[in-house]
Amino acid sequence: MHIGNVYAMLGAWLSAHAGDGSESGKVLLRIEDVDEPRSVKDADKWIMDDLHWLGLDWDGEPVYQSQRTEIYEEALQALKSVGVEDVTSADAVSKGSSTSADFPLVYPCFCSRADLRAATAPQEGDRFLIYSGTCRRLLAECPNEVRSRLEEGRRHSWRIAVPEEGSQGSIVTFDDRVFGHQRFDLPLQVGDTVIRRSDGIFSYQLAVVVDDLLMGVNDIVRGRDLLRSSALQVWIRRALIASGFAAEYGIGIDGTIAENGKTRTVRGENAGRGFGDSSDGGAASAVNPAHAHLPLIDDPSGIRLAKRKHSLDIGALRANGVKPEQVIGYCAWLLGVRPPDRVHDLDTSAPIAMSAREALHCFTFDDIRADNSDRILAPNWTDEVDRPENGSVA
């Protein structure tokens, strides 16, 4: 982990535990290693060791995406069974069944990486690539050609289609607790997206939505560079419901499941396959989770933090004698946490060493919303963290 990962994890941890205690939620740990060829051996152990050192605990056993490919395959097959209009139709969503023979929701894409680089440009800020639609047009205009290529065994990925410009369902909106109301035009700002690569590996976008649904995730906290991805994931989530995939796991369109004639809020791993206790009820729906996207952290030169800057790895910081309270205190300061007796302007107040539990007493998204500009990491940030004489900020 690096300091940016800790900042985001702390935000999620504080969000889950904020409240009066009776409303405190759970933090779930998911190891997103679906791209196994790129996974680093023992990285999961390093992550968990860092989290323990930082005092950022979680509930239950970690979930490994590399062990869930059969579930992702089920989801893909379900999505292949419906069309785009099925997702935009309220009746289809409520029934979880196909009602029309419109354009397929998922279609094969034969474009190579070189083709994509030539036809696609990255969007500002989040490196999101909007597909030009080459294979979508091919399927619409020459379906026999597509069929022939598939029969020949031509290498291909699978893309999920979004509604056409100006059509029903083409606009996705959601409210973000930091950046406010969000509105995305799916065909213009997102485009058709790969959900399984040509090498058979499932995409991050599909895997996280499937897992969020089945794990009952109803509170998502992450960097602002994923705002556009959130719009895409809203669309994929609707598609999984319309296809009947969610219903197969007992998940209703409102994020509830029916059990012995009673309705309860989705919690735990999945209904009928090991859902945890949901007696608390009334929680935000896993179908429509709450979102909070955090400002990003740039290095002192204004460049976004990257994993290649090993000096910011938690392992390197630990080896240099940095204390966990220094790391948590600085990340809490970046999140706008200001102890009542140390409230100053964001640019001049000094961060204070503290534990996550201590930061919880002073945390609110209002502080981040008041200044949602990206943060700049000070060159010698560990030297700027003050420790109160009494050792507590509560």
N, C-alpha and C positions, 0 to 999 in steps of 0.2 A: 504494500500500500504506500501511496505518497500522500502528502499533506492535503491535496485536493480530494482524494478519496475519503480521508478522515472528516473533512469539512462536510461533505455530502452525507456520510454515514451519521455524523453527529446531528445534522439537521433532521434526518429521518428518525433517529432515536429520540430526539427531543419532541418531535411532532407526535410520535406514538405514545409517549409517556406524559405529555402535557394534559392537564385537567386536574380534577380534585381527588384523584386516586381511584375512585369508583369507576371513572370513565377511561382509565388508562388502558391503552391498547397493547398489542404485542408486536415485537420486532421479529421478522422472519429472515433467516439467512439463506440466500440462494447463491450457489456457486455457478456462475454462468459460463460453463465450459463446453457449450454445445459445439464450438469449433475446436474439436479435439486436436487436430494437427498443430494448432497454434497455442495450445495450452502448455503452460510451463509446469514441469514436474514439481510437486509439493507446494505449488503456489497457494493451494487452499489451506495447507497447514500454516504457511507464513501469515496469511490473512487472518486466520482465526487466532493465531498467537498474538498478532498485533492488536486485534480487537480486545482480547483478554487483558493485555498490557494497558490498553487505554481505558479499560473499565466500561466498554460498550458491549453489553451482553445481549443475547437474543433468546428467543423461546423455541424449544423443540430442537429436533435434529436438522442439520443443514440439508438442503435439497440440491442435488447435482443434476444439471440439465443433461449432461452426458448419459445419464441413466434413464432419460425420459423420451428417447427418440420414438418409441412405439406410440406414445401418446401424441407426439407431434405429427406422426404419420396418420393417426386417426383424424386429427384435426384437418390435415391437408385433404384427405379423402372426403371428409364432410363438406369442405369448402368447394371441392370440385363438383359436388352434386347440385349446386344451386347457381343462379345467375345474379348479375348485378341488381336487377330490379327486385329480386326476392329480398335483398337486404334493405332496399329503400321502401319496400311495401310494409306498412304497419301491420297488415293482416298476416303477411308471411312471417314477420318477426314474432307475433303473438302465437302463431301456430307452430313455428319452427319447421316449416315445410315449404317445398317449392310450389310456386303458383304460376310460373310463366316460363317460356322458352327463350328468354332474352340472352344477351351476350354472357358467356360464361364468366363466373366470378374469378376463376383461376384458369390461366392459359399458359401453354408452353412458349418459352422465349429462346430462340436459337442464336441470339446476338452474342458475339464474342466480346471479350473485354476491350479489344481494339475498336470494335464497332461502337461500343458504349462510350468510350473516350472520345471518339470522333463526333458523336451525335449529342452528347450530354455535357452540360456545364455545371460545376458546383455552385450552389446557392450561397449567398453571403452569410458567414457566421457559423453555420452548422454543418458545412460540407455535405449537404443533402443533394443528391443527384436526381433530377427529374427526367424520367425516361421519355424518349422521343415517340414511343408508340409504334415502332416498326413492326413488331410481331403481333401487336393487337390489330393493326391494319391488315396484316397478312391473313390472320384468322378470319377477319370479317369479309375480306374480299376473295380469298383463295383457300377456303377450308380444306379442299382436297389436297392442296400442296402441303398443308400442315399435317394432315393425316398421313400422307406419303412419307414425310420426313420422320414422323414418329415410328412408322412401320420399318423404316430403314435403320432405326436406332440412332438417329442423329442426336448428338449431345445437346442438352437443353436444360434450362432452369425453369422454374414455375413462378409466375407473377400473379399477384392479386390485382384485379382491375378495380378502378374507382369509377364513380358515375361520370358521365360526360358533362362537359361544361354547361352550366345553366339548368341541368336536370335536377329532379327531386333527389335530395340526399347528398348533393355535391358540396354543400357547405357543412362543415363541422365546427361546433362551438363548444367551449367549456370554460369554466371560471377557474382561474389560477389564484392561489392565495397570496402570491407575490406580485405577479404581473397582470392581474386583473382579468377582464373578459378577453377571451381569445377566439378568433374567427379565422378559419382556414378554408380556402377554396381547394378542395381535393385535386381536381384535374389540373389546376394552374399552379398550385404551390406544393403538391405532394407527388402526384402521378402514380402510375402502376409500379408496384414495388416487388422485388424478388422475395419470396418467402421460403423457397428451397433452391439452393445453388445447383449448378450443373454437376458438381461433385457429390451431390446427395446430402450436403449439410444444410440443416434448417437454419433460417435466418434468425438473428436476434429479434427482429420485429414480431415474427410469429411466436417464437418460443416464449418471450416474456408475457405476451398477452394470454396465451394458453395457461402459463403458470400463474399469472395474477388471478385469473378466473378460478382455477382449481384450488389455489391456495387461499382463496378468500381475501386477497389483498384489496383493501379499500382506502389506502392512504399512500400516495406516491410522492416522494420527495427526491429531486434530482436536479442536475444542472440545467440552466436555461437553454443550452444548445440542443436539448431534446424536446423543446416546445413543439416543433413541427412533427417530430416522431410521435408525440402524444396524440396529435390529430389523426395520424395514420393508425395508431393503436386503437383509438376510439372506433374507427371504421372496421378494423379487424375484429374487435370485440363484438360489434353489431353483427358482423358476418358469421362469427362462430355461434351466435345465438340463433340467427335466421336459418343456419344450416342444420340445426338440431343437435350439434355437437354438445353445447352446454346442457341441453335437456338430458342427454345421455348420462351426464354426470349429476343429474338432479338439480341443476341450477336454473331457476326461473328467470324471466326477463327483468325482474326487479331485484335480482340478486338474492332471492330467497329460495328455499326448497320446501317441498311439501313432505310432511312426515306424520303418519297416523292422523291425517285430517287436520293437522296444525301446520302453521307456517313458521319457519325460523330463519334467521339471518345466516347466510353462508359464512362458515368459519372453517378453519383447518385445511386439510389436504383436498378432499373432495367427497361429495355426497355418495353414499353407497359404496365408497371405496376408502373409507377411513376419515370422514369428516370429524373434526374435533367438536367439543361441546360448544353450543351456541346459545346457552341459556341467557347470556347478557342481552342479546337482541337489540334492535333499534340502531345498530351501527350503520355507518355509511355502506351503501351497496357495493359489492364487489364488481357489479356490472357497470356502475358509474362511480368509480373511485374519485376521491378528492385529490387534487394536484397542487403541488407547490414546487415551482422551478426556481432554483437559486441562482444568484449572480455567479459568474465564473471567477476563477482566480487566475490572474496573470503573474508572470515572474517580474522582477524589478525592471526588466527592459520592455515590458508590455506584451510579452509573448505568452500565450496560453500554456499553463503547466502541462507537461508531458511526462510519461513514465520513463523516458530516456534520461531525465535529469535525476540521476541516482542520488545526488546530494540531498534530495528532498524525500527519499525513501525513508519510511519509518525505521527500517533496519539500520540505515546509516545514522539516523538521528539517535537511536538508542545506543549505538556503538560509541557515539560521541558524548554520551552522558546526559542527553536531553531527557527530562522527566515527562511522564505522561500528562501531568497537570499543566505543563507548559504547552504541550501540543493541543490539549483540549481547550485550555484557556484562550489560546490564540484563535483557534477555529471558532470558538463561541463568540469571540470579539468580532470576527468576520461575519458571523451570523447576526450581529447587532445586539448581543447580550451585554447589558450594562447593569452591574449591581446598583441597587438604589442609591448608595452613597458615593458612587463613582460615575455618575451620568455626565458625560461630556460630548462634545461634537465628535462624529465618527472619525474624522481625520486627525484629531488631536488626543483623544482619550487613549490611555495606555491599557493594553490587554492585561488581564490578571490571571495568574495560574489558578486553575480550579478543576474539580472533577466534573463529570457529566451530571451527576446528581445535584451538584451545587449550581451548575448552569441552568438546570431545569427550573429552579425557583425564579429565574429572571427571563425566561424565554417567551417570546411571542412573535408571531409572523408580522405583526404590525411594525416592528422595528426594521425588518428586512424590506418590507413593502415601502417604508418611508424613504429608503435609499436602496434601490435595486440596481445601481450601477455596478459594473464588474469591480472586483477587489484587486488591489496590487499588493503582492507579497513583498514585505520589506526585505532588503538585502540581508540583514542580520536579525531576522524576526525573533529568534529565540532569546536574544539579548533584551528585547523590548518587553518581555512578559514579566510583570511585577507580581510578587507574592505578598498578599496582605499579611501583616504581622501576626494576626490571630489565626492565619491558615484557613480561613473560611470566608465565603462571600454570602452565605445564606442569611 
